[in-house]
Amino acid sequence: MKHTRIIVTHYGGPDALQLVEEERPEPKRGEVRVKVLAAGVAFARRTGARAHASRNAPRALHAGWDLIGIVDRLGDGISGLELGQIVAAAAD
């Protein structure tokens, strides 16, 4: 089954966002797949305002480091989460 995700191809405004359609991956051992309901597309990261000195060149970023979604598949070895559970994540 296919899914769509957004990547940031370069620093900039909305033109930096690109939709990519690809096969939906199955979670590996220790992984969880989440159906994303809402995700951030951080302005500061898209524009380079938060670029670190060692990473100041434009590069592809994957949007959605902050998200809310529903657990839709569990890989082997996962405990403490259930299918259909609402989850949130934030990373920097």
Contacts in CASP RR format, 6 or more apart in sequence:
PFRMAT RR
TARGET T0000
AUTHOR 0000-0000-0000
METHOD contacts of the structure
MODEL  1
MKHTRIIVTHYGGPDALQLVEEERPEPKRGEVRVKVLAAGVAFARRTGAR
AHASRNAPRALHAGWDLIGIVDRLGDGISGLELGQIVAAAAD
1 23 0 8 1.000
1 24 0 8 1.000
2 21 0 8 1.000
2 22 0 8 1.000
2 23 0 8 1.000
2 24 0 8 1.000
3 21 0 8 1.000
3 22 0 8 1.000
3 23 0 8 1.000
3 24 0 8 1.000
4 19 0 8 1.000
4 20 0 8 1.000
4 21 0 8 1.000
5 19 0 8 1.000
5 20 0 8 1.000
5 22 0 8 1.000
5 62 0 8 1.000
5 63 0 8 1.000
6 17 0 8 1.000
6 18 0 8 1.000
6 19 0 8 1.000
6 20 0 8 1.000
6 39 0 8 1.000
6 41 0 8 1.000
6 63 0 8 1.000
6 64 0 8 1.000
7 17 0 8 1.000
7 18 0 8 1.000
7 20 0 8 1.000
7 60 0 8 1.000
7 61 0 8 1.000
7 62 0 8 1.000
7 63 0 8 1.000
8 16 0 8 1.000
8 17 0 8 1.000
8 18 0 8 1.000
8 41 0 8 1.000
8 45 0 8 1.000
8 46 0 8 1.000
8 60 0 8 1.000
8 61 0 8 1.000
8 62 0 8 1.000
8 63 0 8 1.000
9 16 0 8 1.000
9 17 0 8 1.000
9 18 0 8 1.000
9 58 0 8 1.000
9 60 0 8 1.000
10 16 0 8 1.000
10 58 0 8 1.000
11 46 0 8 1.000
11 47 0 8 1.000
11 48 0 8 1.000
11 51 0 8 1.000
11 58 0 8 1.000
12 46 0 8 1.000
12 47 0 8 1.000
12 48 0 8 1.000
13 46 0 8 1.000
13 47 0 8 1.000
16 46 0 8 1.000
17 41 0 8 1.000
17 46 0 8 1.000
17 63 0 8 1.000
24 33 0 8 1.000
25 33 0 8 1.000
26 33 0 8 1.000
26 73 0 8 1.000
26 75 0 8 1.000
27 33 0 8 1.000
27 73 0 8 1.000
27 74 0 8 1.000
27 75 0 8 1.000
28 75 0 8 1.000
29 75 0 8 1.000
29 76 0 8 1.000
29 77 0 8 1.000
30 75 0 8 1.000
30 76 0 8 1.000
30 77 0 8 1.000
30 78 0 8 1.000
31 75 0 8 1.000
31 78 0 8 1.000
32 71 0 8 1.000
32 73 0 8 1.000
32 74 0 8 1.000
32 75 0 8 1.000
32 78 0 8 1.000
32 81 0 8 1.000
32 87 0 8 1.000
33 71 0 8 1.000
33 72 0 8 1.000
33 73 0 8 1.000
33 74 0 8 1.000
33 75 0 8 1.000
34 67 0 8 1.000
34 69 0 8 1.000
34 70 0 8 1.000
34 71 0 8 1.000
34 72 0 8 1.000
34 87 0 8 1.000
34 89 0 8 1.000
35 69 0 8 1.000
35 70 0 8 1.000
35 72 0 8 1.000
36 64 0 8 1.000
36 67 0 8 1.000
36 68 0 8 1.000
36 69 0 8 1.000
37 67 0 8 1.000
37 68 0 8 1.000
37 69 0 8 1.000
37 70 0 8 1.000
38 67 0 8 1.000
38 68 0 8 1.000
38 69 0 8 1.000
39 63 0 8 1.000
39 64 0 8 1.000
39 66 0 8 1.000
39 67 0 8 1.000
39 68 0 8 1.000
40 63 0 8 1.000
40 64 0 8 1.000
40 65 0 8 1.000
40 66 0 8 1.000
40 67 0 8 1.000
41 63 0 8 1.000
41 64 0 8 1.000
42 50 0 8 1.000
42 63 0 8 1.000
42 65 0 8 1.000
42 66 0 8 1.000
43 49 0 8 1.000
44 50 0 8 1.000
45 61 0 8 1.000
46 61 0 8 1.000
48 56 0 8 1.000
48 58 0 8 1.000
65 89 0 8 1.000
65 90 0 8 1.000
65 91 0 8 1.000
65 92 0 8 1.000
66 89 0 8 1.000
66 90 0 8 1.000
66 91 0 8 1.000
67 88 0 8 1.000
67 89 0 8 1.000
68 86 0 8 1.000
68 87 0 8 1.000
68 88 0 8 1.000
69 86 0 8 1.000
69 87 0 8 1.000
69 88 0 8 1.000
70 84 0 8 1.000
70 85 0 8 1.000
70 86 0 8 1.000
70 87 0 8 1.000
71 81 0 8 1.000
71 82 0 8 1.000
71 83 0 8 1.000
71 84 0 8 1.000
71 85 0 8 1.000
71 87 0 8 1.000
72 83 0 8 1.000
72 84 0 8 1.000
73 83 0 8 1.000
74 81 0 8 1.000
74 83 0 8 1.000
81 87 0 8 1.000
END
